[in-house]
């Protein structure tokens, strides 16, 4: 059962990866490093827990875990709206900007990451506000 649960975010992310249909909303970022976007239409809520897709578009290529350069990453994260915290469920790195181009790396079906506290003033706070406002 745990293995099946771990694969569900991956299936959702792979299905989403034809992300040209996504309506990315700029949330912020760090000048000369990256811009962060959210897809408000992707929000799925179950009680106080919300899932939403995000995108990090890098000004200069970043490097994937396996050493390959990529210019953007689409993430699926889960937000706890009752206690501001977030965790990564899945991600896909792309060779091009804004989730375009060849897939450089993707998750391997591992379980969701641990919950992290949302730090005030961080980009995660902006993502959490958008996810929890729906």
C-alpha positions in Angstrom: 0.0 0.0 0.0 2.8 2.4 0.8 4.4 1.8 -2.6 1.1 2.5 -4.4 0.6 5.7 -2.4 4.2 6.8 -3.3 3.4 6.3 -7.0 0.2 8.4 -7.0 2.0 11.8 -7.0 4.3 10.6 -9.7 1.3 9.5 -11.9 -0.3 12.9 -11.3 2.9 14.8 -12.1 3.6 12.8 -15.3 0.0 13.4 -16.4 0.4 17.1 -15.7 3.8 17.3 -17.5 2.1 18.4 -20.7 2.0 21.6 -18.8 1.5 24.0 -21.7 -2.1 24.2 -20.4 -1.0 25.4 -17.0 -1.7 29.0 -16.1 1.4 29.9 -14.2 1.1 32.9 -11.8 4.4 34.5 -10.8 4.8 34.4 -7.0 8.3 35.8 -6.6 11.8 34.5 -6.7 15.4 35.7 -6.3 16.7 38.2 -9.0 19.3 36.7 -11.3 18.6 33.2 -9.8 15.0 32.0 -10.3 11.4 32.9 -10.7 8.7 30.9 -8.9 5.2 30.3 -10.3 2.1 28.5 -9.1 -0.8 26.9 -11.0 -3.8 27.9 -9.0 -6.1 25.8 -11.2 -4.2 22.7 -10.1 -5.3 23.0 -6.4 -6.8 19.9 -4.9 -8.1 20.1 -1.3 -8.9 17.4 1.2 -9.8 19.1 4.5 -6.8 21.3 5.6 -4.4 19.5 3.2 -3.9 21.1 -0.3 -1.9 19.9 -3.2 -0.7 22.4 -5.9 1.8 22.4 -8.8 4.6 24.9 -8.8 7.3 25.8 -11.2 10.8 27.2 -10.7 12.3 28.8 -13.7 16.1 29.3 -13.4 17.8 32.3 -15.0 21.0 30.3 -15.4 20.8 26.5 -15.7 20.7 24.6 -12.4 22.1 21.1 -12.0 20.0 18.0 -11.4 20.9 15.3 -8.8 22.5 13.2 -11.6 24.6 16.2 -12.8 22.6 17.2 -15.8 21.8 20.9 -16.4 18.2 22.0 -16.4 16.5 25.4 -16.7 13.2 24.6 -14.9 11.6 22.3 -12.4 7.9 21.5 -12.0 7.0 20.4 -8.5 4.0 18.9 -6.8 3.8 20.0 -3.2 1.4 19.4 -0.3 0.5 22.2 2.0 -1.1 21.9 5.5 -3.3 25.0 5.9 -4.0 24.4 9.6 -0.3 24.5 10.6 1.8 26.2 8.0 4.0 23.4 6.7 4.9 22.0 3.3 6.3 18.9 1.7 7.5 17.8 -1.7 5.6 15.0 -3.3 7.2 14.9 -6.7 9.2 16.9 -9.3 10.3 16.8 -12.9 13.4 18.8 -14.2 13.3 20.1 -17.7 16.1 21.1 -20.1 14.2 24.3 -21.2 12.5 27.2 -19.4 9.0 27.1 -18.1 8.7 23.4 -18.0 9.5 23.0 -21.7 12.0 20.8 -23.5 13.4 17.4 -22.7 12.8 15.8 -19.3 16.2 15.7 -17.6 15.2 13.9 -14.4 12.1 12.8 -12.6 11.2 11.2 -9.3 11.6 7.5 -8.8 8.4 6.7 -6.9 9.9 7.4 -3.5 7.6 8.4 -0.6 6.7 12.1 0.0 9.4 14.2 1.7 9.1 15.1 5.4 7.0 18.1 6.4 8.9 21.4 6.7 7.8 24.5 8.6 6.9 27.4 6.3 9.2 30.3 7.2 7.7 33.8 7.2 8.8 35.8 4.2 9.9 32.8 2.2 8.7 31.7 -1.2 7.1 28.7 0.5 4.9 31.2 2.4 3.8 32.7 -0.9 3.0 29.2 -2.3 1.1 28.3 0.9 -1.0 31.5 0.9 -2.0 30.8 -2.7 -2.7 27.1 -2.1 -4.7 27.7 1.1 -6.7 30.7 -0.3 -8.7 28.4 -2.6 
